[in-house]
């Protein structure tokens, strides 16, 4: 992968039908996880996707783990294989999803999680109830005195920012039907 005028190796995470998820580590040591099409657009001088750029603008530049997915391309390649009820529930017009994770620096600390969607005005309008439910879920697992989760919205993008402990994240994942999903433990130099 060509990123910031350097060639970076790509590591395969998933290859199923038309879905190709890869990991690339840039010179700053940040890991980028995403579908091959989204990763290939990260630093192209020409042909950059406006929606992916708009989503990535709201991510913290210092986050060591980031990702991007071209939602429209993934849905186009896999929509025929989704159950009808599920595919009807997915907001149409969401073009890109970008996310970042800044792990806690110490044990018991808070992990910062950023999630941003971008696309058409109608797509973002349709996605807002999903983000509002996610906001409510993140708020329901937080302890008293913790900073509230934040929801941001503009006409063509919307985002959610929260800080959760490892235990809170595990509880949130369980409530989302993803029991067993865990955040990385803090690394001490």
C-alpha positions as MATLAB code, in Angstrom:
seq = 'XXXXXXXXXXXXXXXXXXXXXXXXXXXXXXXXXXXXXXXXXXXXXXXXXXXXXXXXXXXXXXXXXXXXXXXXXXXXXXXXXXXXXXXXXXXXXXXXXXXXXXXXXXXXXXXXXXXXXXXXXXXXXXXXXXXXXXXXXXXXXXXXXXXXXXXXXXXXXXXXXXXXXXXXXXXXXXXXXXXXXXXXXXXXX';
ca = [
       0.000    0.000    0.000;
       1.332    3.403   -0.912;
       0.779    5.733    2.061;
       2.454    9.102    2.557;
       4.912    8.391   -0.253;
       6.029    5.138    1.355;
       5.294    1.556    0.476;
       3.713   -0.231    3.438;
       3.081   -3.947    3.705;
      -0.530   -5.036    3.996;
      -1.583   -7.863    6.270;
      -4.661   -9.903    5.456;
      -7.369   -9.915    8.120;
     -10.307  -11.193    6.094;
     -10.963  -12.285    2.518;
     -14.533  -13.436    2.000;
     -16.198  -13.112   -1.397;
     -15.793   -9.443   -2.322;
     -14.775   -8.229    1.168;
     -11.031   -7.673    1.604;
      -9.978   -6.343    5.041;
      -6.323   -5.455    5.606;
      -4.035   -3.884    8.227;
      -1.241   -1.443    7.386;
       1.116    0.195    9.897;
       2.332    3.673    8.937;
       5.690    5.256    9.820;
       4.177    6.865   12.952;
       3.346    3.384   14.220;
      -0.414    3.782   13.765;
      -2.269    0.719   12.570;
      -4.883    1.295    9.876;
      -7.572   -1.371    9.555;
     -10.073   -1.289    6.734;
     -11.325   -2.634    3.493;
      -8.784   -2.606    0.690;
     -10.669    0.022   -1.309;
     -10.841    2.454    1.631;
      -7.178    1.983    2.553;
      -6.090    2.561   -1.025;
      -7.851    5.947   -0.967;
      -6.190    7.218    2.219;
      -3.335    9.047    0.551;
      -4.065    9.058   -3.167;
      -3.445   12.506   -4.546;
      -6.083   11.955   -7.199;
      -9.394   10.189   -6.834;
      -9.727   10.720   -3.093;
     -13.197   10.075   -1.830;
     -14.829   13.083   -0.266;
     -16.878   11.022    2.160;
     -13.869    9.086    3.448;
     -11.896   12.308    3.882;
     -14.796   13.933    5.719;
     -15.107   11.003    8.106;
     -11.347   10.803    8.765;
     -11.121   14.557    9.524;
     -12.923   14.012   12.831;
     -10.527   11.315   14.040;
      -7.746   12.209   16.474;
      -4.471   12.234   14.512;
      -2.547   10.755   17.457;
      -4.752    7.640   17.771;
      -2.539    4.561   17.372;
      -5.286    2.395   15.862;
      -7.532    3.696   13.083;
      -9.733    2.194   10.455;
     -11.848    3.081    7.478;
     -14.453    1.266    5.453;
     -16.227    2.266    2.262;
     -19.706    1.279    3.465;
     -21.307    1.795    0.071;
     -18.782   -0.520   -1.615;
     -19.113   -3.199    1.082;
     -22.898   -3.138    0.868;
     -22.812   -3.251   -2.907;
     -20.581   -6.303   -2.837;
     -22.423   -8.135   -0.062;
     -25.982   -6.790   -0.010;
     -27.322   -9.691   -2.062;
     -26.139  -12.122    0.637;
     -27.726  -10.268    3.565;
     -31.127  -11.340    4.847;
     -33.850   -9.112    3.384;
     -34.976   -7.705    6.746;
     -31.407   -6.806    7.695;
     -30.525   -5.139    4.393;
     -33.696   -3.013    4.575;
     -32.638   -1.722    8.006;
     -29.219   -0.487    6.868;
     -29.303    3.272    6.215;
     -28.885    3.958    2.507;
     -26.542    6.787    1.562;
     -23.887    6.184    4.223;
     -20.726    6.093    2.146;
     -17.884    5.801    4.647;
     -17.190    4.777    8.216;
     -13.972    5.777    9.978;
     -12.983    4.916   13.518;
     -10.125    5.392   15.933;
      -9.094    3.802   19.204;
      -6.739    5.406   21.686;
      -6.037    2.730   24.318;
      -5.758    3.568   28.010;
      -2.268    4.439   29.180;
      -2.618    2.607   32.482;
      -4.546   -0.349   33.825;
      -8.070    0.687   34.753;
      -7.813    3.810   32.587;
     -10.206    4.893   29.883;
      -9.974    3.991   26.200;
     -11.082    6.718   23.778;
     -13.254    5.494   20.923;
     -14.229    7.648   17.932;
     -16.700    6.540   15.258;
     -17.608    8.736   12.269;
     -20.047    8.141    9.401;
     -20.227   10.255    6.267;
     -22.338   10.267    3.153;
     -25.384   11.932    1.705;
     -27.597   14.170    3.826;
     -30.352   11.563    3.686;
     -27.948    8.760    4.621;
     -26.737   10.650    7.688;
     -30.317   11.504    8.645;
     -31.205    7.796    8.455;
     -28.104    6.808   10.457;
     -28.704    9.238   13.327;
     -31.165    6.970   15.206;
     -28.505    4.214   15.125;
     -25.870    6.592   16.526;
     -28.330    7.897   19.134;
     -28.999    4.318   20.300;
     -25.251    3.694   20.463;
     -24.865    6.929   22.456;
     -27.563    5.745   24.880;
     -25.831    2.366   25.239;
     -22.423    3.936   25.903;
     -24.006    6.276   28.446;
     -25.739    3.372   30.195;
     -22.449    1.581   30.945;
     -20.573    4.628   32.261;
     -19.930    5.269   35.919;
     -20.960    8.431   37.718;
     -18.553   11.308   37.287;
     -17.286   10.078   33.914;
     -17.287   12.421   30.960;
     -20.451   11.971   28.911;
     -20.270   10.429   25.451;
     -20.599   13.002   22.672;
     -22.605   12.932   19.456;
     -21.652   15.264   16.589;
     -23.627   15.965   13.460;
     -23.260   17.982   10.288;
     -25.343   17.576    7.133;
     -22.946   15.051    5.515;
     -21.335   13.411    8.562;
     -22.035   12.370   12.125;
     -19.856   10.962   14.847;
     -19.719    9.536   18.318;
     -16.889    9.948   20.815;
     -16.722    8.122   24.118;
     -14.254    7.018   26.751;
     -14.776    3.633   28.352;
     -12.855    1.379   30.716;
     -12.126   -2.157   29.549;
     -14.955   -3.503   31.712;
     -17.402   -0.910   30.368;
     -16.403   -1.767   26.800;
     -16.962   -5.477   27.445;
     -20.411   -4.724   28.885;
     -21.231   -2.548   25.857;
     -20.046   -5.296   23.466;
     -22.211   -7.814   25.304;
     -25.261   -5.556   24.991;
     -24.539   -5.259   21.272;
     -24.478   -9.053   20.947;
     -20.677   -9.230   20.660;
     -19.794  -10.932   23.961;
     -16.109  -11.702   24.189;
     -14.961   -8.596   22.284;
     -12.205   -6.932   24.325;
      -9.937   -3.903   24.103;
      -6.160   -4.287   24.254;
      -4.459   -4.110   27.648;
      -2.257   -1.041   28.239;
       1.337   -1.525   27.084;
       4.087   -0.268   29.363;
       7.407    0.657   27.736;
];
